[in-house]
Amino acid sequence: MGPGMFEALGERLASEPDIALKAVECLSVCKRPCTVALAAPGKWTYVVGDLDRESHLEDIVVAARRYAASAEGIVPWRERPLSFRKGVVSRTPPLAFAETAPA
């Protein structure tokens, strides 16, 4: 996500207690810029590309709010903004790591 998009989202989501933004260097989705990931412990992770600041800022805000409100990170398809229906790059299940190392 470009710096302008990150700053704009930071302003829009600053008062959301359940949503935190984190800039990362690269999601390896070079052919699908601008890309965002929605992730939380115990929830499915979504990576969504083909977004831009002018057209999709509100879509990202809506999607982030709905994702944060969901129990497992799964927002029903019809409740996702159109750009999130079309731009999904991947959906990854919650990862659970064993507490002990294998013998």
Backbone as numpy.savetxt, mean C-alpha at the origin, in Angstrom:
# Nx Ny Nz CAx CAy CAz Cx Cy Cz
7.69 5.57 -5.25 6.84 6.72 -5.25 7.74 7.94 -5.25
7.41 8.91 -6.03 8.23 10.10 -6.11 8.13 10.96 -4.87
9.12 11.83 -4.65 9.12 12.69 -3.47 7.87 13.56 -3.36
7.39 14.09 -4.46 6.18 14.91 -4.41 4.97 14.13 -3.93
4.85 12.91 -4.38 3.74 12.06 -3.97 3.86 11.74 -2.48
5.05 11.40 -2.03 5.26 11.06 -0.63 4.91 12.24 0.27
5.34 13.43 -0.09 5.03 14.62 0.69 3.53 14.90 0.72
2.88 14.79 -0.43 1.44 15.04 -0.50 0.67 14.03 0.35
1.09 12.76 0.29 0.42 11.76 1.12 0.67 12.01 2.60
1.88 12.43 2.93 2.20 12.75 4.32 1.28 13.82 4.87
1.00 14.83 4.08 0.08 15.89 4.50 -1.34 15.36 4.66
-1.78 14.54 3.72 -3.16 14.02 3.76 -3.38 13.01 4.87
-2.35 12.23 5.21 -2.52 11.14 6.17 -1.91 11.44 7.55
-1.48 12.66 7.77 -0.80 13.03 9.02 -1.68 12.78 10.26
-2.97 12.93 10.13 -3.86 12.78 11.28 -4.44 11.37 11.42
-3.96 10.44 10.61 -4.46 9.06 10.66 -3.62 8.24 11.62
-4.15 7.87 12.79 -3.34 7.15 13.78 -2.93 5.74 13.37
-3.68 5.12 12.47 -3.41 3.73 12.08 -2.63 3.62 10.77
-2.16 4.74 10.23 -1.45 4.71 8.95 -0.12 5.44 9.11
0.95 4.75 8.77 2.28 5.36 8.79 2.90 5.23 7.40
3.53 6.28 6.95 4.21 6.26 5.66 5.68 5.99 5.87
6.25 5.26 4.94 7.68 5.01 4.96 8.18 5.03 3.53
9.16 5.86 3.28 9.77 5.91 1.96 10.80 4.79 1.86
10.81 4.12 0.74 11.82 3.10 0.48 12.51 3.45 -0.83
13.71 2.95 -0.99 14.49 3.30 -2.17 13.90 2.70 -3.45
13.47 1.43 -3.38 13.05 0.77 -4.61 12.16 -0.43 -4.29
11.09 -0.59 -5.06 10.24 -1.78 -4.97 10.45 -2.70 -6.18
11.45 -2.41 -7.00 11.77 -3.20 -8.20 10.59 -3.37 -9.14
9.88 -2.30 -9.34 8.74 -2.30 -10.26 8.95 -1.16 -11.26
10.11 -1.16 -11.88 10.54 -0.06 -12.74 9.57 0.24 -13.89
8.92 -0.78 -14.38 8.01 -0.58 -15.51 6.61 -0.17 -15.08
6.39 -0.03 -13.75 5.06 0.32 -13.25 5.12 1.47 -12.24
5.87 2.53 -12.57 5.93 3.63 -11.61 4.60 4.37 -11.61
4.39 5.06 -10.73 4.71 5.21 -9.34 4.04 4.04 -8.58
4.73 3.45 -7.64 4.25 2.25 -6.97 4.18 2.47 -5.47
3.12 1.93 -4.86 2.98 1.96 -3.41 2.75 0.54 -2.91
3.11 0.31 -1.66 2.83 -0.97 -1.00 2.03 -0.68 0.25
1.01 -1.48 0.48 0.24 -1.41 1.72 0.59 -2.67 2.50
1.14 -2.50 3.69 1.60 -3.64 4.49 1.39 -3.36 5.96
1.12 -4.42 6.72 0.98 -4.32 8.17 1.17 -5.71 8.75
1.64 -5.80 10.00 1.82 -7.11 10.62 0.53 -7.92 10.62
0.63 -9.17 10.19 -0.52 -10.07 10.19 -1.51 -9.83 9.06
-1.20 -8.93 8.14 -2.11 -8.63 7.04 -1.46 -8.98 5.70
-2.30 -9.19 4.70 -1.83 -9.34 3.33 -1.15 -8.04 2.92
-0.15 -8.13 2.06 0.54 -6.97 1.52 0.14 -6.79 0.07
-0.20 -5.58 -0.30 -0.52 -5.25 -1.68 0.52 -4.31 -2.23
0.98 -4.56 -3.46 1.85 -3.65 -4.20 1.03 -3.21 -5.41
0.91 -1.89 -5.55 0.08 -1.33 -6.62 0.89 -0.30 -7.39
0.89 -0.43 -8.71 1.65 0.47 -9.56 0.79 1.27 -10.50
1.45 2.00 -11.38 0.80 2.83 -12.39 0.00 3.97 -11.77
0.53 4.55 -10.71 -0.14 5.65 -10.02 0.59 6.96 -10.30
-0.13 8.08 -10.19 0.53 9.38 -10.27 -0.16 10.35 -9.32
0.59 11.37 -8.96 0.14 12.32 -7.94 -1.14 13.04 -8.34
-1.21 13.51 -9.55 -2.35 14.32 -9.96 -3.64 13.50 -10.04
-3.54 12.28 -10.53 -4.74 11.47 -10.75 -5.13 10.55 -9.61
-4.16 10.13 -8.80 -4.44 9.03 -7.87 -4.19 9.31 -6.40
-3.87 10.54 -6.04 -3.60 10.85 -4.63 -4.79 10.45 -3.75
-5.98 10.85 -4.14 -7.16 10.52 -3.34 -7.42 9.02 -3.32
-7.16 8.33 -4.43 -7.32 6.87 -4.46 -6.40 6.20 -3.44
-5.17 6.68 -3.35 -4.22 6.09 -2.40 -4.68 6.34 -0.97
-5.18 7.53 -0.69 -5.68 7.85 0.65 -6.85 6.95 1.01
-7.80 6.81 0.10 -8.97 5.94 0.33 -8.53 4.50 0.54
-7.66 4.01 -0.33 -7.20 2.62 -0.22 -6.46 2.40 1.10
-5.61 3.33 1.50 -4.87 3.18 2.76 -5.82 3.14 3.95
-6.82 3.98 3.94 -7.81 3.98 5.04 -8.58 2.66 5.09
-9.00 2.19 3.96 -9.76 0.93 3.93 -8.87 -0.25 4.30
-7.64 -0.23 3.87 -6.69 -1.29 4.23 -6.46 -1.27 5.74
-6.23 -0.10 6.31 -5.99 0.01 7.75 -7.19 -0.49 8.56
-8.38 -0.26 8.06 -9.61 -0.66 8.76 -9.91 -2.14 8.61
-9.28 -2.81 7.66 -9.57 -4.23 7.42 -8.84 -5.11 8.43
-9.45 -6.22 8.78 -8.86 -7.13 9.77 -7.64 -7.87 9.23
-7.71 -8.29 7.97 -6.65 -9.13 7.40 -5.92 -8.46 6.24
-6.26 -7.22 5.96 -5.62 -6.53 4.85 -6.28 -6.76 3.52
-7.39 -7.46 3.52 -8.10 -7.72 2.27 -9.29 -6.77 2.18
-9.20 -5.85 1.22 -10.30 -4.94 0.95 -11.06 -5.54 -0.22
-12.37 -5.76 -0.07 -13.13 -6.33 -1.18 -12.90 -5.56 -2.48
-12.81 -6.30 -3.57 -12.48 -5.73 -4.87 -13.33 -4.52 -5.21
-14.62 -4.59 -4.99 -15.52 -3.49 -5.36 -15.36 -2.27 -4.47
-14.71 -2.44 -3.31 -14.48 -1.31 -2.41 -13.14 -0.63 -2.67
-12.35 -1.18 -3.58 -11.05 -0.59 -3.92 -11.25 0.50 -4.97
-10.47 1.59 -4.89 -10.51 2.57 -5.98 -10.14 1.89 -7.30
-10.64 2.41 -8.39 -10.42 1.81 -9.71 -8.93 1.62 -10.00
-8.11 2.59 -9.64 -6.67 2.45 -9.90 -6.06 1.29 -9.11
-6.64 0.95 -7.97 -6.15 -0.18 -7.18 -6.70 -1.50 -7.70
-7.79 -1.48 -8.41 -8.29 -2.70 -9.05 -7.41 -3.05 -10.25
-7.01 -2.03 -11.01 -6.26 -2.25 -12.25 -4.75 -2.34 -12.04
-4.22 -1.72 -10.99 -2.79 -1.58 -10.86 -2.09 -2.57 -9.94
-2.80 -3.61 -9.48 -2.16 -4.55 -8.55 -1.00 -5.27 -9.23
0.17 -5.16 -8.60 1.36 -5.85 -9.08 1.47 -7.19 -8.37
1.18 -7.18 -7.07 1.23 -8.43 -6.31 0.40 -8.32 -5.04
0.02 -9.49 -4.55 -0.65 -9.62 -3.25 0.06 -10.76 -2.54
0.62 -10.47 -1.38 1.42 -11.44 -0.65 0.75 -11.76 0.68
0.63 -13.04 1.02 0.00 -13.39 2.30 0.85 -12.96 3.48
0.23 -12.84 4.64 1.00 -12.51 5.84 2.07 -13.58 6.06
3.24 -13.14 6.45 4.33 -14.08 6.69 4.42 -14.39 8.18
4.51 -15.67 8.48 4.68 -16.11 9.87 6.02 -16.84 9.94
6.86 -16.41 10.83 8.18 -17.02 10.99 8.20 -17.86 12.24
8.82 -19.01 12.15 8.92 -19.90 13.31 9.74 -19.24 14.40
9.35 -19.48 15.63 10.05 -18.91 16.77 11.39 -19.61 17.01
11.48 -20.87 16.61 12.71 -21.62 16.85 13.31 -22.04 15.52
14.60 -22.21 15.53 15.30 -22.65 14.33 15.11 -24.15 14.14
15.09 -24.63 12.89 14.94 -26.06 12.66 16.14 -26.83 13.21
15.88 -28.05 13.61 16.95 -28.89 14.18 17.85 -29.42 13.13
